[in-house]
Amino acid sequence: MNSKDLPPLNPLHVFDVAARVGSFAQAAVELNVTQSAVSRQIATLEGSLGIRLFERGRRGLTLTHAGNAYWREVAPAFAMIAAATQRVKRDVRLEPLRIRIYATFAMKWLIKRLPDFEAQFPGITVQMSTIVTPVNFARENVDLAIQLGRADGQKAELIELFPDIIQPVCSPKLLKKKPIATLDDLRHHRLLHSHYRRNDWSDWLSAAGRKDLLKDQDNYYPNSLLAYEAAAKGIGVAIGQVQLLGDDFADGTLVPLFDRPIDRGLAYYAAWSKDREPDRKVRVFVSWLRRNISESITGN
């Protein structure tokens, strides 16, 4: 096919609509243009073809014999283009965004905000896996990972989301039973540890100069999520990732203690493979993630 054999496509589209609705005025409404713009497009197409496509009579606008024959050929082509476009969009919608994420990050922050992302981008389906080991993009079928660590030495492209700041937290119910006004008061409470963040309490107490407060009777949980749940039930005092606990502080489930947060230089990052350019779904999710983190975590 020679492109010179094709008529101008925009006037052709206008012709298809006008022929279908039988009115330049109605075509203008459907196309969101003026009626005179429709008339100009039809005149352009008629000039290109060298034939009249419409004529006006007592019954209004009608197709000429040549116009009717032409539209019968053109209309199915536009229908095929519309159907093909819908299939392509449907195929894109079925492609998921695969995210590697920590269970605590997912439960404490992401899941409750996902409906907002899905409403803004209905064509992207988010699939999450919760694994704590470092991501290997060469071996895993993952588009994006939320990783905790330092920026140096990472084998991925990174965008920092927020710093990892830790501070003791507990339930208000616990404070009513046994107030915690000083560090020494921690002797009367169980410290709740996470297996995967086993150094958090040690680091915080070292920074406070009170590592002696670690006890053999402390409780250890497989992850931070369970430690926070235990703290919420009044079992003891957890060491909290304060940036992820804003909702718990807001609704009174947990309260921060001592006003001594520490930053060890760790941060949460959005990470993707260095070997490929991030596609649209990764870019829009990271943009949405940073915007919502800015609003809900960093307070900007």
URLINZI-V463378 format. One record per pair of residues at least 12 apart in sequence whose C-alpha atoms are under 8 Angstrom apart, sorted by sequence separation. I is the first residue (numbers start at 0). J is the second residue. If there is no record, write none. Layout:
i->{I:I}
j->{J:J}
//
This chain:
i->{51:52:134:201:227:13:52:53:133:200:23:51:52:241:23:50:51:52:147:269:13:231:231:190:230:13:190:192:194:14:186:191:192:193:194:195:196:13:14:96:98:100:102:182:185:189:190:191:192:193:194:195:196:13:95:96:97:98:99:100:101:102:189:190:191:192:193:194:195:92:93:94:95:96:97:98:99:100:101:183:189:191:193:194:10:11:92:93:94:95:96:97:98:99:100:101:193:9:10:91:92:93:95:97:99:100:192:91:92:193:10:11:193:10:165:192:99:191:7:166:6:22:165:191:200:21:191:199:7:21:6:6:99:97:98:18:97:98:99:100:101:191:97:98:99:100:101:189:190:191:192:96:97:98:99:100:189:190:191:192:96:98:188:189:190:191:188:190:245:245:18:243:242:15:206:242:15:203:15:170:173:169:170:172:173:15:168:169:170:173:170:131:169:12:169:170:169:168:169:167:168:167:168:167:168:166:167:165:166:165:166:165:166:182:164:165:181:163:164:179:180:163:164:163:162:171:161:170:171:170:171:170:171:169:170:168:169:168:169:168:169:167:168:166:167:166:167:166:166:166:165:166:164:165:164:165:164:163:164:162:163:163:162:163:162:163:162:163:161:162:160:161:159:160:161:159:160:159:160:158:159:157:158:157:158:157:156:157:149:155:156:149:155:156:148:149:155:156:106:147:148:154:155:103:147:148:154:103:147:148:103:146:147:102:145:146:145:146:145:146:144:145:143:144:143:144:143:142:143:160:142:161:160:108:136:137:161:107:108:136:161:107:143:104:107:142:123:116:116:96:96}
j->{63:64:146:213:239:26:65:66:146:213:37:65:66:255:38:65:66:67:163:285:30:252:253:213:253:37:214:217:219:40:212:217:218:219:220:221:222:40:41:123:125:127:129:209:212:216:217:218:219:220:221:222:223:41:123:124:125:126:127:128:129:130:217:218:219:220:221:222:223:121:122:123:124:125:126:127:128:129:130:212:218:220:222:223:40:41:122:123:124:125:126:127:128:129:130:131:223:40:41:122:123:124:126:128:130:131:223:123:124:225:43:44:226:44:199:226:134:226:44:203:44:60:203:229:238:60:230:238:47:61:47:48:141:140:141:62:141:142:143:144:145:235:142:143:144:145:146:234:235:236:237:142:143:144:145:146:235:236:237:238:143:145:235:236:237:238:236:238:295:296:70:296:296:70:261:297:73:261:74:230:233:230:231:233:234:77:230:231:232:235:233:195:233:77:235:236:236:236:237:236:237:237:238:238:239:238:239:238:239:239:240:240:241:257:240:241:257:240:241:256:257:241:242:242:242:251:242:251:252:252:253:253:254:253:254:253:254:254:255:255:256:255:256:255:256:256:257:258:259:260:260:261:260:261:261:262:262:262:263:262:263:264:264:265:265:266:266:267:266:267:266:267:266:267:268:267:268:268:269:268:269:268:269:269:270:270:270:271:264:270:271:265:271:272:265:266:272:273:224:265:266:272:273:222:266:267:273:223:267:268:224:267:268:224:267:268:268:269:269:270:269:270:269:270:270:271:271:271:272:289:272:292:292:243:271:272:296:243:244:272:297:244:281:243:246:281:280:284:287:280:281}
//
